[in-house]
Amino acid sequence: MVSDLSNQSLSGRTVLCSPTGPDELATDLRQHGARVLTWSTLDLGDPENHEPLDEAIENLFGYDWLIFKNVNAVNFFLHRFQTLRHEISELDAVRVCGVGEEAVHQLEESQVHVDVIPAGLSSPAIFDAIETYVGGREAFRGLTFLLPVGSPANGYLQEALENAGARVDRVTTYRTVGANDSTLAHLNALLAGGGIDCIVFNSSDDAHDLAQLLDTNDLSRLLAGVLIACVGSGSLQTAVDYGLRVDITSAKSAASFIVDALAADWSGNAN
């Protein structure tokens, strides 16, 4: 049961929820004045142009490292790699970093050796794991990295590697789009402009899905200043793995608890 907080205690606030989240939560949020948005359903596909990826594959000998930031990168890269009639054994010539259980499992199932498995999912965790493997920051100088990605946009990982003296090539390997492109563009604009006040993760898959939709491991940078609420230990652990600061936690999907916690947090910050 919702406490005696005003029925409009969330007025003027925008809350982003998973498209698979409970209807009860969205209903309660709206009843308390919040604007509720959901992110688009993940929809993956081949890149519009395979030429940059094909060129990178044919010149794989020029790279020291392959970094697979998620399972999508693994699946689409290996599919194209084998479509071009290359043997998995050719990947033995490069060091491989696999990020996340799904990506590592798929690499191992495909008989690709994995040299580095970061402890977390965030870009800083990836950089730190590789830095430890190569023996320090100075060892990056002169190394070449290939990052199969879903978006050509730069991010923290590329910046960190290049600042350490490495060369990094991002190659579009797949398309990460929402069911509605305009909805995804609107979400990106809201995040960039500070238009999202809170995000609620209801399951361990939610943060993964949002990160893949936005094609980033830099959720902590992208969501800086956004209140993070997690329902259940699984969603909490995934959020932490992405380096997010979690502000509100609930052991189970209790809409009233989340609503009251959000209202109390914003009320406290206003005072």
C-alpha positions in Angstrom: 0.0 0.0 0.0 1.4 3.4 -0.9 2.1 5.7 2.0 0.7 9.1 2.8 2.9 10.8 0.3 1.0 13.1 -2.1 -0.6 11.4 -5.1 1.4 13.8 -7.2 4.7 13.3 -5.3 6.5 12.3 -8.6 5.1 15.2 -10.6 7.5 16.5 -13.2 9.7 13.4 -13.0 10.5 11.1 -15.9 11.1 7.5 -15.1 12.5 5.0 -17.6 11.4 1.4 -17.3 12.0 -1.9 -19.1 9.5 -2.8 -21.8 9.0 -6.1 -20.0 8.6 -4.6 -16.6 5.4 -5.1 -14.5 2.4 -3.0 -15.6 1.6 -2.3 -11.9 4.8 -0.3 -11.5 4.2 1.9 -14.5 0.5 2.4 -13.4 1.5 3.5 -9.9 4.3 5.8 -11.1 1.8 7.5 -13.4 -0.8 7.8 -10.7 1.8 9.7 -8.6 2.4 12.2 -11.4 5.5 10.6 -13.1 6.0 10.5 -16.8 6.8 6.9 -17.6 8.9 5.8 -20.7 10.1 2.4 -21.8 13.1 1.7 -24.0 12.7 0.0 -27.4 12.8 -3.7 -27.8 16.3 -4.9 -28.9 16.5 -5.6 -32.7 19.8 -6.8 -34.2 20.8 -7.1 -37.8 23.7 -7.1 -40.2 25.4 -3.8 -41.0 24.3 -1.9 -44.0 27.8 -2.3 -45.5 30.0 -5.2 -44.8 33.1 -3.7 -46.5 34.8 -2.2 -43.4 34.3 -5.5 -41.5 35.5 -7.6 -44.4 38.6 -5.4 -44.8 39.4 -5.7 -41.0 39.0 -9.5 -41.2 41.2 -9.8 -44.3 43.9 -7.8 -42.5 43.5 -9.4 -39.1 47.3 -10.1 -39.1 47.7 -6.3 -38.4 46.0 -6.5 -35.0 47.4 -7.6 -31.7 44.0 -7.7 -29.9 40.3 -8.4 -30.5 37.9 -7.1 -27.9 34.4 -8.5 -27.9 32.3 -6.2 -25.6 29.2 -8.4 -25.7 27.8 -11.6 -27.2 26.4 -9.8 -30.2 29.8 -8.7 -31.3 31.0 -12.4 -31.0 28.1 -13.8 -33.0 28.1 -11.4 -35.9 31.9 -11.2 -36.1 32.4 -15.0 -36.2 29.5 -15.5 -38.6 31.1 -13.1 -41.1 34.6 -14.5 -40.4 33.5 -18.0 -41.4 31.3 -16.7 -44.2 34.5 -15.4 -45.7 35.9 -18.9 -45.4 38.4 -18.2 -42.6 39.2 -20.8 -40.0 38.7 -20.2 -36.3 42.4 -21.3 -35.8 43.5 -18.1 -37.5 42.3 -16.2 -34.4 45.1 -17.9 -32.4 47.4 -15.2 -33.8 45.7 -12.4 -31.8 44.9 -11.9 -28.1 41.2 -12.1 -27.3 39.2 -10.3 -24.6 35.7 -11.5 -24.0 33.3 -9.4 -21.8 30.5 -11.0 -20.0 29.5 -14.6 -19.4 27.5 -14.9 -22.6 30.3 -13.6 -24.8 32.9 -15.8 -23.1 30.6 -18.9 -23.4 30.0 -18.3 -27.1 33.7 -17.8 -27.8 34.6 -21.0 -25.9 31.8 -22.9 -27.7 33.2 -21.7 -31.0 36.7 -22.9 -29.9 38.1 -19.4 -29.8 40.7 -19.0 -27.1 40.0 -16.2 -24.5 43.0 -14.5 -23.0 41.3 -11.9 -20.8 38.0 -12.0 -19.0 37.3 -8.7 -17.1 35.8 -9.0 -13.7 33.1 -6.4 -14.6 31.2 -5.2 -17.7 32.2 -1.6 -17.7 34.8 -0.1 -20.0 37.1 0.8 -17.1 36.9 -2.8 -16.0 37.9 -3.9 -19.5 40.8 -1.5 -19.7 42.0 -2.5 -16.2 41.9 -6.2 -17.0 43.9 -5.8 -20.2 46.4 -3.4 -18.5 47.0 -6.1 -15.9 47.5 -8.7 -18.6 50.0 -6.7 -20.7 52.0 -5.6 -17.6 51.2 -2.0 -17.2 50.1 1.1 -19.0 53.4 1.6 -20.9 52.9 -1.8 -22.6 50.0 -0.4 -24.6 52.2 1.7 -26.7 52.3 0.4 -30.2 49.6 -2.2 -29.7 46.7 -2.4 -32.2 43.2 -3.2 -31.1 40.1 -4.3 -33.2 36.7 -3.6 -31.6 33.7 -5.2 -33.4 30.8 -2.9 -32.5 27.2 -2.0 -33.3 27.8 1.7 -33.6 30.7 3.8 -34.9 30.5 6.2 -32.0 33.6 6.5 -29.8 33.5 5.6 -26.1 35.6 5.5 -22.9 37.4 2.3 -23.8 38.8 3.6 -27.1 39.8 6.9 -25.5 41.6 5.1 -22.7 43.4 2.7 -25.0 44.5 5.5 -27.4 45.6 7.8 -24.5 47.8 4.9 -23.4 49.5 4.8 -26.8 47.5 2.1 -28.6 45.8 2.2 -32.0 42.2 1.3 -32.0 39.9 0.5 -35.0 36.2 0.3 -34.3 34.4 -1.7 -37.1 30.7 -1.9 -37.4 29.9 -5.6 -37.2 26.1 -5.4 -36.6 23.3 -2.9 -36.3 21.7 -2.2 -32.9 18.4 -0.6 -33.4 15.1 -0.3 -31.6 11.8 -1.5 -33.0 11.2 2.2 -33.6 14.3 4.2 -34.7 12.7 7.6 -33.7 12.0 6.2 -30.2 15.7 5.3 -29.8 16.8 8.7 -31.1 14.4 10.4 -28.6 15.8 8.3 -25.7 19.4 9.2 -26.6 18.5 12.9 -26.8 16.8 12.7 -23.3 19.8 10.9 -21.8 22.2 13.4 -23.3 20.1 16.4 -22.1 19.4 15.2 -18.6 15.7 14.4 -19.4 15.6 11.1 -17.5 15.4 11.3 -13.7 15.3 7.6 -12.8 15.8 4.2 -14.4 14.2 1.1 -12.9 15.9 -2.3 -13.6 13.5 -5.1 -12.8 15.6 -8.1 -13.8 19.2 -9.1 -14.4 18.6 -8.8 -18.2 17.4 -5.2 -18.1 20.8 -3.4 -17.8 22.2 -5.8 -20.4 19.4 -5.0 -22.8 19.7 -1.2 -22.3 23.5 -1.4 -22.8 23.1 -3.4 -25.9 20.4 -1.2 -27.3 22.6 1.8 -26.8 25.7 -0.2 -27.8 27.8 0.9 -24.8 29.6 -0.5 -21.9 29.8 3.0 -20.5 26.4 3.1 -18.7 28.0 4.7 -15.7 29.0 7.7 -17.8 25.8 7.8 -19.8 23.6 7.6 -16.7 25.6 10.0 -14.5 23.1 12.0 -12.5 20.2 9.5 -13.1 18.7 7.8 -10.1 19.1 4.0 -10.4 16.5 1.7 -8.8 17.0 -2.1 -8.9 14.4 -4.8 -8.1 16.0 -8.1 -6.9 19.6 -9.2 -6.4 20.1 -10.1 -10.1 19.4 -6.6 -11.4 21.5 -5.1 -8.6 24.5 -7.3 -9.5 24.3 -6.5 -13.2 24.0 -2.8 -12.5 27.1 -3.0 -10.2 29.0 -4.9 -12.9 28.4 -2.0 -15.3 29.8 0.3 -12.6 26.5 2.0 -11.8 25.8 3.6 -8.4 22.5 2.0 -7.2 20.3 4.4 -5.2 17.3 2.3 -4.4 16.9 -1.5 -4.0 13.9 -3.7 -3.5 14.0 -7.4 -2.8 11.0 -8.0 -5.0 8.9 -6.2 -7.5 6.9 -4.1 -5.1 5.5 -1.1 -7.0 4.5 0.8 -3.8 8.0 0.4 -2.4 9.7 1.8 -5.5 7.2 4.7 -5.8 7.6 5.6 -2.1 11.4 5.4 -2.2 11.6 7.6 -5.3 9.2 10.2 -3.8 11.1 10.2 -0.5 14.5 10.5 -2.3 13.4 13.4 -4.4 11.6 15.1 -1.5 14.7 14.8 0.6 16.9 16.3 -2.1 14.5 19.2 -2.5 14.8 20.1 1.1 
